[in-house]
Each structure stands twice: as C-alpha cells, then as structure tokens.
Amino acid sequence: MADTYTITELERIARAVRFDTVAAIGHLGVGHLGGCLSVVELLTVLYFDAMRIDPADPKMEGRDRFICSKGHAGPAVYAALQRRGFFPREMLWTLNQGGTELPSHCDMLRTPGIDMTTGSLGQGFSCAVGAAIGAKWAHDSATVYTVIGDGESQEGQIWEAAMLAGNQELGNLIAFTDRNRYQLDGDVQEVNGLDPLADKWMAFNWNVIEVADGNDVAEVREAVQRARALRTGGRPTMVILNTVKGKGVSYAVGLGAANHNANISPEETVRALTEILGTDAGVTEEDVRTAHFPDPEALMERRAF
Ligand SMILES: Cc1ncc(C[n+]2csc(CCOP(=O)(O)OP(=O)(O)O)c2C)c(N)n1
C-alpha cells in the first residue's frame, strides 16, 4: 500500500499515535514512555505505508508480519494498530489493567494484529528470523519486519539469529534498531557499547541502511522503501534509526535514563498531550483519570494542522 498517504498525512497520523500512546500510559499512570515514543514514526510508516495487512482479517494468509522484539513498546504498537482499525479506541484505556486485551508487553494470543508475543529481550528477533525462514520455504511473498532496541542488541541471542539470517539469505527480513542511546539503567555506550554497529551487521552478511533522524517520517519511509527494493539481493536488511528516547514529550526526555519505565501524573499527561498537539487539547486532569480523551485527528482537522 506504499504511497497511499502523503508525508503530511503520515505526520498527522504519527502525532495521533503519539497522543494516544501518552493518553493510555497517562491514564494508567506508569509505563515505558521513552521506548514507546522513540518508535512512533517507525510504527506509523509500517502500519500506514509499508505493510500488506487487513484490519478486518488480522490473520490474513500471506500478510506481512511485524514483530516488536522490544516488547515493552506494546502501548505504542497498540495505538498504531487501533488507528489502523484493528480494534475500538476504548480498548486503549484498559492498558495493562486486569482482564485487558492490551498487556504492557505484546501478546499474540490476546491482541488482534499482534504477530508475536514478546518482552523477553532478544527472543522476538529470533522469532522474526524464524518467520522469515518459514515464509521463504513456503514461497510466501510476505515481508517480516522487526524492531530491536539498542540495549536489547547486547543480548547474545540477537547475534546468533543475525548469523543465521545472514547465512539463510533472508531478503524477506527487514529489521530496525531503535538507536535511542538509552537502555533501562543508563547510556548504552557506557553500559556496553555497540560501535561500530553498522560494521557488525555488515559482517553478518546484512545490508545496512542508516537513518540520521529516525523520528522523521519522510526519512523512515524512504529507508523502508530502499530496504524493500534490496529484497531481491537476497540479504536481510538492518535499518539503524537514530531516535530520541521519549521523543515529543519534554517531560519524558527530561527524565533522561529514568524515562525507561516512568510514572506520569495526570498533570504531566495533560501537559504532554498539549505539547504533542502544539495547542490546548482541551483535556483536564479529571479526563486523564476517567479516560475521556478527544480523538486527536479530529482536533487537528478542526485546527487545520
Ligand atoms: C531478557 C530480558 N532481560 C531484561 C529485561 C528487562 N528490560 C526490559 S526493557 C530493558 C531495557 C532495554 O533497552 P533498549 O533495548 O535500549 O530499549 P529502549 O531504550 O528502546 O526502551 C530491560 C533490561 C527483559 N525484558 N528481557
């Protein structure tokens, strides 16, 4: 479905996905704000531009797959899936509460549109490699997309799977590194640095594309289109996205390394939603507590974004 939306439209959608991600986490009061917000543009490009999927038939034969190996970014994936039409918006406000279909980490047995259960870092990426091998052997034209964190890249399991994918020449596998420079407890470079990251992937027989601003929809879309064009070359592709942990919410960015699994008060949520929209969203602290959130796209329509 490439090029169905213009860049301006994709930017609007990304803003709405960011709004709903913060609304859902803000209503709950705690969540992986930083690592959710850094992948919003990627999720927007995948679900609204790149992937062959059908919200009315989430298990459609031959669909493209997306495996969020950094499974703690579930809330952002849910916001994107919801906007794409996979389930009603009210479900977002049940995030990680008893009986919810939307646990904090992705669960393929609960949520329509989730292709793999993830959360144990490293495992989702291995599953993506397995899915790509399966699709290749079945002569299925599906593309398998996956995203890993830069902290997650310290897992040995990532490199075992990377070696297999390179050896199996999985041109149908497109992976992303969300290089937001932070992990749970600090700066990735200080904990266990990844450089030279591109060289490492190339040494494992992968194509590598680097995106200077992984929170720029146009740059991300161009990289995905380039990665898809490389498919026939028979190598998997790693797209390294330089992103900002907490992107778009200065409260989250300001927490630095502490924005991994952070508390967010109703007051901060109101402020964050206003910042995302660039104008007063008309949301009160009571609205955050009771989960009364306007549809951000409708607001943008009225205020001519
Ligand atoms: C195997 C495993 N070890 C530890 C954790 C706990 N954990 C969850 S997120 C995280 C940090 C991941 O950092 P990164 O991949 O950079 O994620 P991001 O900063 O993008 O949120 C850790 C250690 C886990 N989920 N799985």
The ligand as a Gaussian input file, in Angstrom:
#p B3LYP/6-31G(d) Opt

LIG

1 1
 C       15.921000     -10.940000      28.646000
 C       15.481000      -9.681000      29.324000
 N       16.272000      -9.079000      30.211000
 C       15.875000      -7.940000      30.836000
 C       14.647000      -7.389000      30.560000
 C       14.206000      -6.137000      31.276000
 N       14.221000      -4.977000      30.376000
 C       13.116000      -4.531000      29.767000
 S       13.409000      -3.241000      28.746000
 C       15.054000      -3.230000      29.126000
 C       15.999000      -2.244000      28.507000
 C       16.053000      -2.361000      27.053000
 O       16.773000      -1.304000      26.475000
 P       16.535000      -0.952000      24.961000
 O       16.552000      -2.195000      24.175000
 O       17.508000       0.093000      24.590000
 O       15.044000      -0.417000      24.989000
 P       14.504000       1.082000      24.802000
 O       15.502000       2.019000      25.376000
 O       14.355000       1.294000      23.346000
 O       13.188000       1.096000      25.520000
 C       15.353000      -4.258000      30.037000
 C       16.697000      -4.537000      30.581000
 C       13.839000      -8.058000      29.622000
 N       12.628000      -7.577000      29.268000
 N       14.267000      -9.175000      28.996000

